[in-house]
Amino acid sequence: VMPGYRGAHLSPHFQVGQFLCKQQAGWPRYVAVSDRLLSKLERLVVLLKARGLAVTTLTVMSGYRTPRYNRSLGNVDHSRHIYGDAADIFVDVDGDNVMDDLDGDGKSTVADALWLLELFERDAKAQAIPGGLSAYPATAYHGPFLHIDARGTRARWGHQPLR
């Protein structure tokens, strides 16, 4: 992808640039995004809007990764990101570049990512496309986020809500 295509819409709420590999090289950059992933992300936007949030998109912290870039991060060989059917996302309506306070406790923590995970888990339409889902806490490099993918089978790991 060349820079001029970053703003091209893939779906009503998501653009090409949100999913580009974050490799350190210049242009062109690489991207792959599955329709199933976009459907899941669009459903999440609908669910958030139904809760009264003024969501226009979700922040995609990490979308597509080339196998080389994925290895450079120390991630697993068969990460769903290299297939274009995974995204690490967070809600950022207030524009401060971290997960919004979704659970109402006044701070951005993994509890907000868990709130997002629970919202998605409770929706039958969201579960129509099986995939992976996990909440991740903040680190020194980023705030909390939700991993979502469309791998074709249900998978859960890491931080999960207590039932």
C-alpha positions as CSV (number, residue, x, y, z in Angstrom):
1,V,0.0,0.0,0.0
2,M,1.3,3.5,-0.8
3,P,0.5,6.5,1.5
4,G,-2.3,7.8,-0.6
5,Y,-4.5,4.7,0.2
6,R,-4.3,4.9,4.0
7,G,-7.7,6.7,4.1
8,A,-9.5,4.2,1.8
9,H,-12.5,2.7,3.6
10,L,-12.6,-1.1,4.1
11,S,-15.9,-0.9,5.9
12,P,-18.2,1.9,7.2
13,H,-16.0,2.5,10.3
14,F,-12.5,1.3,9.3
15,Q,-9.8,2.5,6.9
16,V,-6.8,0.7,5.3
17,G,-4.3,2.8,7.4
18,Q,-5.6,1.4,10.6
19,F,-4.4,-2.1,9.7
20,L,-1.1,-1.4,8.0
21,C,2.0,-3.3,9.3
22,K,4.0,-1.1,11.6
23,Q,7.3,-2.1,10.1
24,Q,10.1,0.4,10.4
25,A,10.7,0.6,6.7
26,G,9.3,3.3,4.4
27,W,6.7,2.8,1.6
28,P,5.1,0.7,0.3
29,R,3.7,-1.0,3.4
30,Y,1.8,-4.2,3.7
31,V,-1.7,-5.0,4.8
32,A,-4.1,-7.9,4.8
33,V,-7.5,-7.7,6.4
34,S,-10.2,-10.4,6.4
35,D,-13.8,-9.6,5.8
36,R,-14.7,-11.7,8.9
37,L,-12.5,-9.6,11.1
38,L,-14.1,-6.4,9.7
39,S,-17.5,-7.9,10.4
40,K,-16.6,-8.6,14.1
41,L,-15.1,-5.1,14.5
42,E,-18.2,-3.5,12.9
43,R,-20.4,-5.5,15.3
44,L,-18.4,-4.2,18.2
45,V,-18.9,-0.6,17.1
46,V,-22.7,-1.2,16.9
47,L,-22.7,-2.7,20.4
48,L,-20.8,0.3,21.8
49,K,-23.1,2.8,20.1
50,A,-26.1,0.9,21.5
51,R,-24.5,1.6,25.0
52,G,-24.5,5.3,24.2
53,L,-20.8,5.7,23.4
54,A,-20.0,8.2,20.6
55,V,-17.8,5.7,18.8
56,T,-16.8,6.4,15.2
57,T,-14.2,3.7,15.0
58,L,-11.9,1.6,17.2
59,T,-8.3,2.3,17.6
60,V,-6.3,-0.5,16.0
61,M,-3.1,-0.7,18.0
62,S,-1.9,-3.6,15.9
63,G,-3.5,-5.1,12.7
64,Y,-1.6,-6.9,10.0
65,R,2.0,-8.0,10.7
66,T,4.4,-9.4,8.2
67,P,5.9,-12.7,9.4
68,R,9.3,-10.9,9.7
69,Y,7.8,-8.0,11.7
70,N,5.9,-10.5,13.9
71,R,9.1,-12.4,14.7
72,S,10.9,-9.1,15.6
73,L,8.2,-8.6,18.3
74,G,8.9,-12.0,19.7
75,N,5.4,-13.3,18.9
76,V,4.3,-16.8,18.1
77,D,5.0,-18.1,14.6
78,H,1.4,-18.5,13.7
79,S,0.0,-15.3,15.1
80,R,-3.4,-14.5,13.6
81,H,-2.0,-11.1,12.8
82,I,0.1,-12.5,10.0
83,Y,-3.1,-13.9,8.3
84,G,-4.9,-10.5,8.4
85,D,-7.7,-11.8,10.7
86,A,-6.6,-10.3,14.0
87,A,-6.5,-6.9,15.6
88,D,-5.5,-5.5,19.0
89,I,-8.0,-2.7,19.6
90,F,-9.2,-0.2,22.2
91,V,-11.9,2.4,22.5
92,D,-10.6,6.0,22.4
93,V,-13.5,8.4,22.0
94,D,-11.8,11.1,24.1
95,G,-8.7,11.0,21.9
96,D,-6.0,10.5,24.6
97,N,-4.5,7.4,22.9
98,V,-5.4,5.0,25.7
99,M,-8.5,2.8,26.4
100,D,-11.4,4.9,27.6
101,D,-12.9,4.3,31.1
102,L,-15.6,1.9,30.0
103,D,-16.3,0.4,33.4
104,G,-16.8,3.8,35.2
105,D,-14.1,3.4,37.8
106,G,-12.3,6.6,36.7
107,K,-9.2,5.0,35.3
108,S,-8.0,3.1,32.3
109,T,-7.1,-0.5,33.3
110,V,-7.4,-4.1,32.1
111,A,-10.9,-3.9,33.7
112,D,-12.0,-1.7,30.7
113,A,-10.7,-4.3,28.2
114,L,-12.5,-7.0,30.2
115,W,-15.7,-4.8,30.0
116,L,-15.3,-4.7,26.2
117,L,-14.6,-8.5,26.1
118,E,-17.8,-9.1,28.1
119,L,-19.9,-6.9,25.9
120,F,-18.7,-8.9,22.9
121,E,-19.2,-12.3,24.6
122,R,-22.8,-11.6,25.5
123,D,-23.9,-10.8,22.0
124,A,-25.1,-13.7,19.9
125,K,-24.4,-11.9,16.6
126,A,-20.9,-11.1,17.7
127,Q,-20.3,-14.8,18.3
128,A,-21.6,-15.9,14.9
129,I,-18.0,-15.7,13.5
130,P,-15.8,-17.8,15.9
131,G,-12.4,-16.6,16.9
132,G,-10.0,-15.6,19.6
133,L,-10.6,-13.0,22.3
134,S,-8.5,-11.8,25.2
135,A,-8.0,-8.7,27.3
136,Y,-4.5,-7.4,27.9
137,P,-3.3,-5.0,30.6
138,A,-1.3,-1.9,30.1
139,T,2.5,-2.1,29.8
140,A,5.3,0.5,29.8
141,Y,4.6,0.8,26.0
142,H,0.8,0.8,25.7
143,G,-2.4,0.9,27.6
144,P,-4.9,-1.9,28.0
145,F,-6.4,-3.5,24.9
146,L,-8.6,-6.3,23.5
147,H,-7.2,-8.9,21.1
148,I,-9.9,-10.0,18.6
149,D,-9.6,-12.4,15.8
150,A,-11.6,-14.5,13.3
151,R,-9.6,-17.7,13.2
152,G,-12.7,-19.9,12.7
153,T,-12.6,-21.6,16.1
154,R,-13.4,-20.3,19.5
155,A,-10.2,-19.5,21.6
156,R,-9.8,-17.7,24.9
157,W,-6.7,-17.1,27.0
158,G,-5.1,-14.6,29.4
159,H,-7.3,-12.2,31.2
160,Q,-10.8,-13.4,31.2
161,P,-13.8,-12.2,33.3
162,L,-14.7,-14.2,36.4
163,R,-18.0,-16.0,35.9
